[in-house]
Amino acid sequence: MTLTDTMGNADFVLIDGIVYETEYVRVPDEDTHEDDVVLEAKHGDMEVELLCSDLTGATHLGEGVYRLLNGYHLRFLTTATVH
């Protein structure tokens, strides 16, 4: 799986050990430009915004963890439903 495959249904994103709640997620496609926002997430008063260009060149480290070129580690998470 690629980074963009994992981000589609994410309720949360773990960035460098901090869990942020996703407020907006856009999976990049052929119409997405490098300066388009693909993720907005919030943790308390802290807000994170990633552009499509931020995801370019991400390295998969295993178990759904990716390292971006800027050095951040991130992992997309979904809420589990127990029946």
Secondary structure, DSSP 8 states (H G I E B T S, - for coil): --HHHHHTT-SEEEETTEEEEEEEE----TT--TTSEEEEEEETTEEEEEEHHHHTT-EEEETTEEE-TTS-EEEEE------
